Amino acid sequence: MSEAHFKRSVATSFENLWKILLDEAEHPDRYNEGILSSKILERFHDGILRSVEVPDAEIREKVIFDYKNKSVKSNLVGHPSLVGVIQKTVRPADEAGASWELESCIEWDSIDDRVDGMIRRNLETFITQSLEKVKKQAESLG
């Protein structure tokens, strides 16, 4: 299993950051240029099942919202050669709650060298682009 971690400091309230993380889960194409389109297939009490179209594939993810633990977890489902999880976790960066650390951790395992190579080539850009847009949107709320 391969993994990578990325972090950003976000100067806003937790509620503002959480609101943007939920919006990103429902509309990932707004936060990442590598996503061509997305569609919510099903809603659950604690998340959604969505379809996301990227240039090389259409993938399905079950996204779980965990307000208590301040995390949003996307699990890849039904892919023939890839398993993976992207988990975004929010932690306080200061005691006043005016700044938060947003960490994105991705773990994946592929039986297809072509898919694994594509992930490794595009991973940093894909994840950091989303983190930067979440940061910008959350900070614009105040």
ABEGO torsion letter per residue (X at the ends): XBBBBBBBBBBBBAAAAAAAAAAAAABAAAABAABABBBBABBBAAEBBBBBBBAABBBBBBBBBBAAAGBBBBBBBGBAABBBBBBBBBBBABAAGABBBBBBBBBBBBABAAAAAAAAAAAAAAAAAAAAAAAAAAAAAX
